[in-house]
Amino acid sequence: MSFFFANKGYHPDLQVQSTQELPSQTAETFTANLEEMHRELKWAIAKAQKCYQGPADVHRSTAPTFKTGDSVYILAKFIQTT
């Protein structure tokens, strides 16, 4: 969960509509730079996720296969009731 979502309750819309006519060359330059920054940030996030996934997967076991009707134990602390 992002800090923005935790604070505001929704994800910000950061899409830049570069196909629109912009009032000035400065605005066009700003939107082009913003789009490039978004591409770089997405790339950096994907790279970081790949770096952390390998070491984290080493400690994970494969999920058990359950069929309908199987008996299982659950922890009551994860069940919220009114």
N, CA and C atoms as a LAMMPS dump frame, in Angstrom:
ITEM: TIMESTEP
0
ITEM: NUMBER OF ATOMS
246
ITEM: BOX BOUNDS ff ff ff
-5.0000000000000000e+02 5.0000000000000000e+02
-5.0000000000000000e+02 5.0000000000000000e+02
-5.0000000000000000e+02 5.0000000000000000e+02
ITEM: ATOMS id mol type element x y z
1 1 1 N 0.856 -1.171 0
2 1 2 C 0 0 0
3 1 3 C 0.902 1.235 0
4 2 1 N 0.593 2.149 -0.853
5 2 2 C 1.396 3.367 -0.913
6 2 3 C 0.981 4.32 0.205
7 3 1 N 1.86 5.25 0.523
8 3 2 C 1.54 6.251 1.535
9 3 3 C 0.358 7.109 1.093
10 4 1 N 0.309 7.401 -0.195
11 4 2 C -0.783 8.219 -0.711
12 4 3 C -2.117 7.511 -0.513
13 5 1 N -2.171 6.205 -0.846
14 5 2 C -3.413 5.452 -0.7
15 5 3 C -3.805 5.359 0.777
16 6 1 N -2.828 5.138 1.65
17 6 2 C -3.117 5.043 3.082
18 6 3 C -3.654 6.363 3.623
19 7 1 N -3.176 7.464 3.097
20 7 2 C -3.584 8.778 3.571
21 7 3 C -4.896 9.242 2.953
22 8 1 N -5.058 9.048 1.643
23 8 2 C -6.201 9.605 0.919
24 8 3 C -7.295 8.584 0.617
25 9 1 N -6.939 7.302 0.553
26 9 2 C -7.931 6.268 0.274
27 9 3 C -8.097 5.959 -1.201
28 10 1 N -7.262 6.524 -2.06
29 10 2 C -7.307 6.205 -3.487
30 10 3 C -5.908 6.421 -4.075
31 11 1 N -5.686 5.816 -5.237
32 11 2 C -4.396 5.963 -5.9
33 11 3 C -4.424 7.206 -6.786
34 12 1 N -3.347 7.982 -6.8
35 12 2 C -3.334 9.196 -7.631
36 12 3 C -3.292 8.843 -9.114
37 13 1 N -3.919 9.648 -9.923
38 13 2 C -3.888 9.467 -11.368
39 13 3 C -2.741 10.301 -11.911
40 14 1 N -1.657 9.643 -12.274
41 14 2 C -0.465 10.348 -12.714
42 14 3 C -0.246 10.219 -14.211
43 15 1 N -1.287 9.867 -14.949
44 15 2 C -1.158 9.737 -16.392
45 15 3 C -1.019 11.117 -17.028
46 16 1 N -0.09 11.226 -17.931
47 16 2 C 0.133 12.477 -18.639
48 16 3 C -0.411 12.323 -20.047
49 17 1 N -1.292 13.22 -20.441
50 17 2 C -1.884 13.178 -21.776
51 17 3 C -1.046 14.039 -22.714
52 18 1 N 0.01 13.457 -23.259
53 18 2 C 0.902 14.243 -24.111
54 18 3 C 0.311 14.477 -25.497
55 19 1 N -0.805 13.826 -25.815
56 19 2 C -1.419 14.037 -27.123
57 19 3 C -2.264 15.311 -27.146
58 20 1 N -2.562 15.858 -25.975
59 20 2 C -3.325 17.103 -25.912
60 20 3 C -2.458 18.276 -26.347
61 21 1 N -3.111 19.31 -26.841
62 21 2 C -2.383 20.527 -27.152
63 21 3 C -2.096 21.268 -25.859
64 22 1 N -0.859 21.614 -25.655
65 22 2 C -0.469 22.302 -24.429
66 22 3 C -0.231 23.778 -24.732
67 23 1 N -0.498 24.639 -23.75
68 23 2 C -0.435 26.077 -23.992
69 23 3 C 0.961 26.633 -24.23
70 24 1 N 1.99 25.947 -23.782
71 24 2 C 3.327 26.531 -23.937
72 24 3 C 4.368 25.443 -24.176
73 25 1 N 5.499 25.849 -24.664
74 25 2 C 6.611 24.927 -24.88
75 25 3 C 7.132 24.411 -23.55
76 26 1 N 7.091 25.235 -22.521
77 26 2 C 7.535 24.813 -21.185
78 26 3 C 6.666 23.673 -20.676
79 27 1 N 5.352 23.75 -20.886
80 27 2 C 4.444 22.692 -20.448
81 27 3 C 4.711 21.405 -21.226
82 28 1 N 4.972 21.529 -22.521
83 28 2 C 5.281 20.343 -23.329
84 28 3 C 6.569 19.684 -22.859
85 29 1 N 7.573 20.485 -22.569
86 29 2 C 8.844 19.95 -22.064
87 29 3 C 8.647 19.272 -20.721
88 30 1 N 7.845 19.892 -19.857
89 30 2 C 7.586 19.329 -18.538
90 30 3 C 6.902 17.968 -18.658
91 31 1 N 5.884 17.852 -19.517
92 31 2 C 5.177 16.568 -19.653
93 31 3 C 6.075 15.507 -20.269
94 32 1 N 6.934 15.898 -21.202
95 32 2 C 7.864 14.929 -21.782
96 32 3 C 8.832 14.426 -20.724
97 33 1 N 9.341 15.336 -19.899
98 33 2 C 10.247 14.936 -18.818
99 33 3 C 9.528 14.066 -17.801
100 34 1 N 8.274 14.369 -17.519
101 34 2 C 7.493 13.591 -16.563
102 34 3 C 7.254 12.174 -17.077
103 35 1 N 6.946 12.044 -18.362
104 35 2 C 6.764 10.714 -18.946
105 35 3 C 8.054 9.906 -18.878
106 36 1 N 9.175 10.545 -19.178
107 36 2 C 10.47 9.857 -19.112
108 36 3 C 10.776 9.43 -17.683
109 37 1 N 10.497 10.285 -16.72
110 37 2 C 10.725 9.946 -15.317
111 37 3 C 9.857 8.754 -14.906
112 38 1 N 8.605 8.709 -15.347
113 38 2 C 7.728 7.587 -15.024
114 38 3 C 8.282 6.288 -15.605
115 39 1 N 8.791 6.33 -16.832
116 39 2 C 9.385 5.132 -17.44
117 39 3 C 10.589 4.66 -16.63
118 40 1 N 11.447 5.594 -16.249
119 40 2 C 12.639 5.237 -15.469
120 40 3 C 12.262 4.669 -14.099
121 41 1 N 11.262 5.264 -13.455
122 41 2 C 10.836 4.768 -12.142
123 41 3 C 10.222 3.373 -12.24
124 42 1 N 9.413 3.134 -13.257
125 42 2 C 8.836 1.793 -13.446
126 42 3 C 9.94 0.775 -13.665
127 43 1 N 10.947 1.139 -14.467
128 43 2 C 12.071 0.244 -14.711
129 43 3 C 12.821 -0.039 -13.407
130 44 1 N 13.081 1.003 -12.609
131 44 2 C 13.817 0.834 -11.349
132 44 3 C 13.03 -0.033 -10.367
133 45 1 N 11.722 0.138 -10.317
134 45 2 C 10.897 -0.67 -9.414
135 45 3 C 10.925 -2.129 -9.852
136 46 1 N 10.791 -2.387 -11.154
137 46 2 C 10.829 -3.761 -11.659
138 46 3 C 12.185 -4.407 -11.372
139 47 1 N 13.269 -3.64 -11.541
140 47 2 C 14.609 -4.162 -11.262
141 47 3 C 14.759 -4.506 -9.778
142 48 1 N 14.281 -3.631 -8.903
143 48 2 C 14.373 -3.892 -7.462
144 48 3 C 13.547 -5.11 -7.076
145 49 1 N 12.368 -5.257 -7.67
146 49 2 C 11.537 -6.419 -7.363
147 49 3 C 12.241 -7.713 -7.75
148 50 1 N 12.907 -7.719 -8.91
149 50 2 C 13.639 -8.917 -9.337
150 50 3 C 14.79 -9.219 -8.385
151 51 1 N 15.484 -8.177 -7.921
152 51 2 C 16.614 -8.379 -7.008
153 51 3 C 16.167 -8.982 -5.679
154 52 1 N 15.022 -8.557 -5.182
155 52 2 C 14.542 -9.041 -3.892
156 52 3 C 13.798 -10.366 -3.994
157 53 1 N 13.292 -10.709 -5.182
158 53 2 C 12.484 -11.908 -5.313
159 53 3 C 13.302 -13.182 -5.108
160 54 1 N 14.497 -13.249 -5.681
161 54 2 C 15.322 -14.451 -5.569
162 54 3 C 15.618 -14.84 -4.129
163 55 1 N 16.209 -13.95 -3.326
164 55 2 C 16.488 -14.297 -1.932
165 55 3 C 15.217 -14.588 -1.115
166 56 1 N 14.122 -13.926 -1.434
167 56 2 C 12.882 -14.175 -0.689
168 56 3 C 12.306 -15.544 -1.042
169 57 1 N 12.43 -15.95 -2.306
170 57 2 C 11.882 -17.239 -2.727
171 57 3 C 12.629 -18.417 -2.121
172 58 1 N 13.889 -18.204 -1.748
173 58 2 C 14.677 -19.281 -1.138
174 58 3 C 14.024 -19.753 0.158
175 59 1 N 13.419 -18.841 0.89
176 59 2 C 12.824 -19.175 2.187
177 59 3 C 11.372 -19.611 2.079
178 60 1 N 10.804 -19.589 0.897
179 60 2 C 9.403 -19.969 0.724
180 60 3 C 9.3 -21.435 0.344
181 61 1 N 8.254 -22.063 0.855
182 61 2 C 7.971 -23.431 0.435
183 61 3 C 6.814 -23.387 -0.558
184 62 1 N 6.66 -24.445 -1.307
185 62 2 C 5.574 -24.472 -2.274
186 62 3 C 4.243 -24.58 -1.535
187 63 1 N 3.232 -23.995 -2.113
188 63 2 C 1.908 -24 -1.49
189 63 3 C 1.317 -25.408 -1.561
190 64 1 N 0.678 -25.851 -0.472
191 64 2 C 0.057 -27.179 -0.514
192 64 3 C -1.169 -27.167 -1.431
193 65 1 N -1.476 -28.321 -1.973
194 65 2 C -2.655 -28.419 -2.822
195 65 3 C -3.82 -28.923 -1.977
196 66 1 N -4.869 -28.157 -1.927
197 66 2 C -6.07 -28.533 -1.192
198 66 3 C -7.177 -28.836 -2.183
199 67 1 N -7.989 -29.813 -1.824
200 67 2 C -9.153 -30.143 -2.63
201 67 3 C -10.391 -29.845 -1.802
202 68 1 N -11.496 -29.648 -2.453
203 68 2 C -12.755 -29.412 -1.761
204 68 3 C -13.05 -30.602 -0.857
205 69 1 N -13.34 -30.305 0.397
206 69 2 C -13.646 -31.352 1.367
207 69 3 C -12.476 -31.72 2.257
208 70 1 N -11.258 -31.241 1.956
209 70 2 C -10.099 -31.509 2.813
210 70 3 C -10.273 -30.801 4.149
211 71 1 N -9.796 -31.41 5.215
212 71 2 C -9.824 -30.799 6.537
213 71 3 C -8.51 -30.053 6.746
214 72 1 N -8.608 -28.824 7.282
215 72 2 C -7.42 -28.012 7.528
216 72 3 C -7.556 -27.332 8.876
217 73 1 N -6.438 -26.919 9.447
218 73 2 C -6.425 -26.115 10.661
219 73 3 C -6.177 -24.666 10.267
220 74 1 N -6.841 -23.763 10.956
221 74 2 C -6.619 -22.331 10.712
222 74 3 C -6.396 -21.649 12.041
223 75 1 N -5.707 -20.52 12.017
224 75 2 C -5.5 -19.734 13.224
225 75 3 C -6.671 -18.753 13.384
226 76 1 N -7.281 -18.747 14.543
227 76 2 C -8.44 -17.894 14.773
228 76 3 C -8.078 -16.413 14.752
229 77 1 N -6.813 -16.055 14.967
230 77 2 C -6.45 -14.64 14.991
231 77 3 C -6.598 -13.994 13.619
232 78 1 N -6.7 -14.787 12.57
233 78 2 C -6.869 -14.243 11.226
234 78 3 C -8.343 -14.146 10.816
235 79 1 N -9.238 -14.534 11.689
236 79 2 C -10.667 -14.478 11.396
237 79 3 C -11.251 -13.298 12.143
238 80 1 N -11.817 -12.344 11.406
239 80 2 C -12.413 -11.17 12.031
240 80 3 C -13.935 -11.292 11.977
241 81 1 N -14.56 -11.172 13.112
242 81 2 C -16.025 -11.241 13.177
243 81 3 C -16.538 -10.019 13.913
244 82 1 N -17.827 -9.792 13.795
245 82 2 C -18.426 -8.658 14.512
246 82 3 C -18.965 -9.097 15.861
